[in-house]
Amino acid sequence: MYSPKWVEFNDNNSSESQNDHGALHSVAQVSDGAATETNDVVGNQDQTQTHEVAHVSEAAVTGTNIPGNQDRTPNGINRRGNRLSNRHEAMYRAALEGDCVAAEMLLGKHPNLGSDVISEEGDRALHVAASMKHKDFVLILLERMTPSELEMVDGRGYTACCYAAMSGSIEIADLMIEENPTLAAARDRENKTPLQKAALRGNTNMVSYLLKSTKIEHLSKDEWFDLLLVTIRRKMYGLTLEILGSDEQLATMRNDEGTALHLLARQRFFVYDWQMINGVMREDMRLLAKKLLAGIETLGNDCVIELMKNHSILHDAAEEGNMELITLLTHAYPNLACHTNNKGHTIFHIAANYRHFHLFGLINEIGTRKDLIATSKDEDGNNILHLAAELAPPNRRWFMPMTTFHMRVQVLWFHKVKATVPPLCWEMRNKDGHTPAELFCKRHESLLEESKIWIRDTSASCMLISTLIFSVVFASTFAVPGGYNQETGIPVLYKMNWLTCFLISEALAMFSSAFCIVCFLRIMMLGYGEIGFWNYLPIWFVWGINGLTFSVFGAISAFVSAYFLVYAKERRALVESVILFLYVVIIVVACIQIYVFRMSLPEHWLQKQTRHTLFKRPHAVTSKRHWCWIL
C-alpha cells in the first residue's frame, strides 16, 4: 500500500510544472534514444533507512514500480504518447486499496482529483472505489464532489452508481442516490440503468433497494417488461410481484417467447433449494402465477385459450414438472389437460417421457379419457408407453449416481406406466415397427452394458474386501487383548465388559463379512438381463453392501474395544478422541447406506402422498389421498 510519507515527499519536493512536464532533475537522462536512470537516490537506495523514502518518491514520480505502468518510459511519458500524472496514479492505487489516509492527503493538495480521470482507460476514483466496495473511501470523495459530478461516466461508459449496483453494495448505492436521486435513472453506454444491471446479475437485495428509488417513468413499458422477465429467470418471484403490482398490464405483454406466464412455465425447480424446502419461493411462484393468469384473463376467454394452445404453455410447464402452474391452469381451464401440442403429446405423454412421477400420477383423475390418451399416437407413431421406453432426458438423470440403480429406475418406470395403460398399448407398434418392450431394449442397450460392467466390477471389489475382513477378524478372534491364563486357558480380562464387547463385535464382523461374500458370489453367478435388474440384482447388491457395512462396523467396534482395554488407564483422553472419530465415520457411512438402500426398494415402497389435483381446488381435497411415484 502506498504510505502517506511518499505522497507528502512528492508534494513537497515537486511543483505542478514539474508534474506537467513529467520529469524531475533526479530522474533520468536519455542517451541514443534509450532511457537510463541516473538518479543518485536510486543508486543509494539500499544504503540507509532514510534513503528509502526518496526511493519510494522516485518510484511514485516516474511510475516505474507501479503495476500497470510497464509501458512508461523513464521520463514519465507513456509509450502511446500521453503524459501520466503521478498524483493520478497515486489516487488510482489508493482507490483500489481503499487507502483513506492517502486519499485525504491527495485531495487536500488537489481538490479536483476526485472527479479527474486517473488512468488511461478513463477510470475515476469514485468508480474504482465503488467497484471495490470501499465505503469509507467513497464517503471521502462524496464530501468533495458536487451532485452533478456523480453522473460522470468512466472510459467504459458506466456511472459510479452502476458499479455499486453490479458489485451489490447497497450502502454505497444509497450514499450516492441520497446525494443525487437522478442516479437511479442514469444510463450507461448500453442504455441500462443501475436497476437493470443489478437484475441481470441476480442480486435480489440490490434490486429490491433500487426498485424503491426507480420511478415508473424512468423506464419505458418495454424495459419494465424485460425487467419482469429477468426477475422470473433469476427466480426472484417476490420482486416480480412488486413490479407487476406497479403495472398489471405487464402480464398481457408478450415477445417472441410469449408472455411472462409462458416464461414462468419453463422455470425448473430444484428440490434441494432451501427456499423451496421452506416454501418461500414456491408460495411466491404460486401467487405470481395467479396474478399473471388474472392479468391475461382480462383479454377475454378466447385470447386466453389461444395463448395457452398456440404457445404450449401447459406443455412447457409439464417438461419442467411445474406442478404449481399446471394445477392452477387445469383448475381454471379443465379442457387443457387433454390438449395436444404440435407433436401430438398431452401433458401426460410429456410426464411419461420426462419421468415426472407426480404429474403422471394425475392421469387417473381424467376418467375414461385416460384410455384414449394412452392409446393415441404421436407423429412418430409412439403411444405413451413408447415414450416411457425411451431413455430419460439428460436433465432427468441427475438423481441417479450409479448406473445400476439408474437402470433399475428405468425398468421400474416402464413397468409402472405399463400397469397404468390398457393392454392394447403393450403390443402397438410405432412407425419403425417396434413395440414398447422392443424399443425399451433397444434404447437401453448401452445403459445395460454399463450396468453389467459396473455391478460386476463393484461386486468383485466388495467381495475382495469382505474376504480380507473375514480373514483378519477370524485370526484376531483367538488373540484377545491381555492374553490367556496359562493354567486355565481363560482370557485374563474376561471379567471386563469391554472384552465382551470385543467378542460380540468380532462375531458381528465375521458373520456379516461371510454373508457379504455369499451375496456378491450370488450376483456373479446371476444373469444381467432386464428381469435381473427388475427383480433380484439390485436387491442382492444392496444386501451385500449392507453386510459389508456391518462387517466394517463390527471390525471398528472390535478395534475400539481392544484399544480401550489396553490404553484406557494410561491415555484415557486419547482413547476417547479416537473412539469419537471412528464412530463419526460410522455415522457418515450409515447415512450413505440409507440412501443406497432407498434406491433399491421395491416399487410399491416408493409411493408418497401428494396434494396436487387436476380439477379440484386443493382445499377441497385435503382429506383425500392421492398417490404418485417419486424417487
C-alpha positions, 0 to 999 in steps of 0.5 A, spaced: 500 500 500 502 506 498 504 510 505 502 517 506 510 519 507 511 518 499 505 522 497 507 528 502 515 527 499 512 528 492 508 534 494 513 537 497 519 536 493 515 537 486 511 543 483 505 542 478 510 544 472 514 539 474 508 534 474 506 537 467 512 536 464 513 529 467 520 529 469 524 531 475 532 533 475 533 526 479 530 522 474 533 520 468 537 522 462 536 519 455 542 517 451 541 514 443 534 514 444 534 509 450 532 511 457 537 510 463 536 512 470 541 516 473 538 518 479 543 518 485 537 516 490 536 510 486 543 508 486 543 509 494 537 506 495 539 500 499 544 504 503 540 507 509 533 507 512 532 514 510 534 513 503 528 509 502 523 514 502 526 518 496 526 511 493 519 510 494 518 518 491 522 516 485 518 510 484 511 514 485 514 520 480 516 516 474 511 510 475 516 505 474 514 500 480 507 501 479 503 495 476 500 497 470 505 502 468 510 497 464 509 501 458 512 508 461 518 510 459 523 513 464 521 520 463 514 519 465 511 519 458 507 513 456 509 509 450 502 511 446 504 518 447 500 521 453 503 524 459 501 520 466 500 524 472 503 521 478 498 524 483 493 520 478 496 514 479 497 515 486 489 516 487 488 510 482 492 505 487 489 508 493 482 507 490 483 500 489 486 499 496 481 503 499 487 507 502 483 513 506 489 516 509 492 517 502 486 519 499 485 525 504 492 527 503 491 527 495 485 531 495 487 536 500 493 538 495 488 537 489 481 538 490 479 536 483 482 529 483 476 526 485 472 527 479 479 527 474 480 521 470 486 517 473 488 512 468 488 511 461 482 507 460 478 513 463 477 510 470 475 515 476 476 514 483 469 514 485 468 508 480 474 504 482 472 505 489 465 503 488 467 497 484 471 495 490 466 496 495 470 501 499 465 505 503 469 509 507 473 511 501 467 513 497 464 517 503 471 521 502 470 523 495 462 524 496 464 530 501 468 533 495 464 532 489 458 536 487 451 532 485 452 533 478 459 530 478 456 523 480 453 522 473 460 522 470 461 516 466 468 512 466 472 510 459 467 504 459 461 508 459 458 506 466 456 511 472 459 510 479 452 508 481 452 502 476 458 499 479 455 499 486 449 496 483 453 490 479 458 489 485 451 489 490 453 494 495 447 497 497 450 502 502 454 505 497 448 505 492 444 509 497 450 514 499 450 516 492 442 516 490 441 520 497 446 525 494 443 525 487 436 521 486 437 522 478 442 516 479 437 511 479 435 513 472 442 514 469 444 510 463 450 507 461 453 506 454 448 500 453 442 504 455 441 500 462 440 503 468 443 501 475 436 497 476 437 493 470 444 491 471 443 489 478 437 484 475 441 481 470 446 479 475 441 476 480 442 480 486 435 480 489 437 485 495 440 490 490 434 490 486 429 490 491 433 497 494 433 500 487 426 498 485 424 503 491 428 509 488 426 507 480 420 511 478 415 508 473 417 513 468 424 512 468 423 506 464 419 505 458 413 499 458 418 495 454 424 495 459 419 494 465 417 488 461 424 485 460 425 487 467 419 482 469 422 477 465 429 477 468 426 477 475 422 470 473 429 467 470 433 469 476 427 466 480 426 472 484 418 471 484 417 476 490 420 482 486 416 480 480 410 481 484 412 488 486 413 490 479 407 487 476 403 490 482 406 497 479 403 495 472 398 489 471 398 490 464 405 487 464 402 480 464 398 481 457 405 483 454 408 478 450 415 477 445 417 472 441 417 467 447 410 469 449 408 472 455 411 472 462 406 466 464 409 462 458 416 464 461 414 462 468 412 455 465 419 453 463 422 455 470 425 448 473 425 447 480 430 444 484 428 440 490 434 441 494 433 449 494 432 451 501 427 456 499 423 451 496 424 446 502 421 452 506 416 454 501 418 461 500 419 461 493 414 456 491 408 460 495 411 466 491 411 462 484 404 460 486 401 467 487 405 470 481 402 465 477 395 467 479 396 474 478 399 473 471 393 468 469 388 474 472 392 479 468 391 475 461 384 473 463 382 480 462 383 479 454 377 475 454 376 467 454 378 466 447 385 470 447 386 466 453 385 459 450 389 461 444 395 463 448 395 457 452 394 452 445 398 456 440 404 457 445 404 450 449 404 453 455 401 447 459 406 443 455 412 447 457 410 447 464 409 439 464 417 438 461 419 442 467 414 438 472 411 445 474 406 442 478 404 449 481 402 452 474 399 446 471 394 445 477 392 452 477 391 452 469 387 445 469 383 448 475 381 454 471 381 451 464 379 443 465 379 442 457 387 443 457 389 437 460 387 433 454 390 438 449 395 436 444 401 440 442 404 440 435 407 433 436 401 430 438 403 429 446 398 431 452 401 433 458 401 426 460 405 423 454 410 429 456 410 426 464 411 419 461 417 421 457 420 426 462 419 421 468 415 426 472 412 421 477 407 426 480 404 429 474 403 422 471 400 420 477 394 425 475 392 421 469 387 417 473 383 423 475 381 424 467 376 418 467 375 414 461 379 419 457 385 416 460 384 410 455 384 414 449 390 418 451 394 412 452 392 409 446 393 415 441 399 416 437 404 421 436 407 423 429 412 418 430 407 413 431 409 412 439 403 411 444 405 413 451 408 407 453 413 408 447 415 414 450 416 411 457 421 406 453 425 411 451 431 413 455 430 419 460 432 426 458 439 428 460 436 433 465 432 427 468 438 423 470 441 427 475 438 423 481 441 417 479 449 416 481 450 409 479 448 406 473 445 400 476 440 403 480 439 408 474 437 402 470 433 399 475 429 406 475 428 405 468 425 398 468 421 400 474 418 406 470 416 402 464 413 397 468 409 402 472 406 406 466 405 399 463 400 397 469 397 404 468 395 403 460 390 398 457 393 392 454 392 394 447 398 399 448 403 393 450 403 390 443 402 397 438 407 398 434 410 405 432 412 407 425 419 403 425 415 397 427 417 396 434 413 395 440 414 398 447 418 392 450 422 392 443 424 399 443 425 399 451 431 394 449 433 397 444 434 404 447 437 401 453 442 397 450 448 401 452 445 403 459 445 395 460 452 394 458 454 399 463 450 396 468 453 389 467 460 392 467 459 396 473 455 391 478 460 386 476 466 390 477 463 393 484 461 386 486 468 383 485 471 389 489 466 388 495 467 381 495 475 382 495 474 386 501 469 382 505 474 376 504 480 380 507 475 382 513 473 375 514 480 373 514 483 378 519 477 378 524 477 370 524 485 370 526 484 376 531 478 372 534 483 367 538 488 373 540 484 377 545 487 383 548 491 381 555 492 374 553 490 367 556 491 364 563 496 359 562 493 354 567 486 355 565 486 357 558 481 363 560 482 370 557 485 374 563 480 380 562 474 376 561 471 379 567 471 386 563 465 388 559 469 391 554 472 384 552 465 382 551 464 387 547 470 385 543 467 378 542 460 380 540 463 385 535 468 380 532 462 375 531 458 381 528 464 382 523 465 375 521 458 373 520 456 379 516 463 379 512 461 371 510 454 373 508 457 379 504 461 374 500 455 369 499 451 375 496 456 378 491 458 370 489 450 370 488 450 376 483 456 373 479 453 367 478 446 371 476 444 373 469 444 381 467 438 381 463 432 386 464 428 381 469 435 381 473 435 388 474 427 388 475 427 383 480 433 380 484 440 384 482 439 390 485 436 387 491 442 382 492 447 388 491 444 392 496 444 386 501 451 385 500 453 392 501 449 392 507 453 386 510 459 389 508 457 395 512 456 391 518 462 387 517 466 394 517 462 396 523 463 390 527 471 390 525 471 398 528 467 396 534 472 390 535 478 395 534 475 400 539 474 395 544 481 392 544 484 399 544 480 401 550 482 395 554 489 396 553 490 404 553 484 406 557 488 407 564 494 410 561 491 415 555 484 415 557 483 422 553 486 419 547 482 413 547 476 417 547 478 422 541 479 416 537 473 412 539 469 419 537 472 419 530 471 412 528 464 412 530 463 419 526 465 415 520 460 410 522 455 415 522 457 418 515 457 411 512 450 409 515 447 415 512 450 413 505 447 406 506 440 409 507 440 412 501 443 406 497 438 402 500 432 407 498 434 406 491 433 399 491 426 398 494 421 395 491 416 399 487 410 399 491 415 402 497 416 408 493 409 411 493 408 418 497 402 422 498 401 428 494 396 434 494 396 436 487 389 435 483 387 436 476 380 439 477 379 440 484 381 446 488 386 443 493 382 445 499 377 441 497 381 435 497 385 435 503 382 429 506 383 425 500 389 421 498 392 421 492 398 417 490 404 418 485 411 415 484 417 419 486 424 417 487 
